[in-house]
């Protein structure tokens, strides 16, 4: 629904819509493969779909998580830019947003490529199961540790710092601005965006990435990590971002809110536009009638 709204129902394409469409596409690609993950855990962590699908599942899982973080970071920076530079050229900003989106996809594809280069399935003979990404071979421990620590820093730590700086500068800009109705509305939208993104980071991304960094640091040090239950819980929380991302669309995009409301109320956009035009004409007609009545030329009439 979000992709449909941002690509086909949004009249004026703006950078936020471009970033949110990419964020929705990332979630869709993740959701396509999540049934295999569910089936894997329901089957007692026994993977029966082959090495290739295991690699695809792992690649899309981490690709979605870091794509979501980067596109949310892009949305945060874009909101800062709109508040600080409200008169910047729209067309140029759209071109920048498209270029940044392509760069994010290419960067994530390059970062997740190593996941396809080594075996993700490991046979656990004591339990007679074939795990998918849950067990790391001893021969691959150093490579996997270095890779995921790098991913955690590039994909989580740095974007988190960028978001924090953008929000601080945003709030400072709004605080230093002359207080009027428009600034007040922008401030409310900014606060809502900050709260929504903070919830996303604190609930979805922070636990999983901290656990990821701890796990692979311990693995690199040769220490056995017995926190598998907590590890699975944090991965579930990371998957939850696909459920919470629509709240970002809802609070940022007025057109998304309108289309969601119209869809839930079984109204088409064309019907809503006709209602809006009719209501505007009705208000204009009443004002005109009242004006002519006051001037003494004609009597006011009911529509």
Secondary structure, 3 states (H helix, E strand, C coil): CHHHHHHHHCCCCCHHHHHHHHHHHHHHHHHHHHHHHHHHHHCCCCCCCCHHHHHHHHHHHHHHHHHHHHHHHHHHHHHHHHHHCCCCCHHHHHHHHHHHHHHHHHHHHHHHHHHHCCCCEEEECCCCEEEECCCCCHHHHHHHHHHHHHHHHHHHHHHHHHHHHHHHHHHHHHHHCCCCHHHHHHHHHHHHHHHHHHHHHHHHHHHHHHHHHHHHHHHHHCCCCCCHHHHHHHHHHHHCHHHHHHHHHHHHCHHHHHHHHHHHCCCCHHHHHHHHHHHHHHHHHHHHHHHHHHHCCCCCCCC
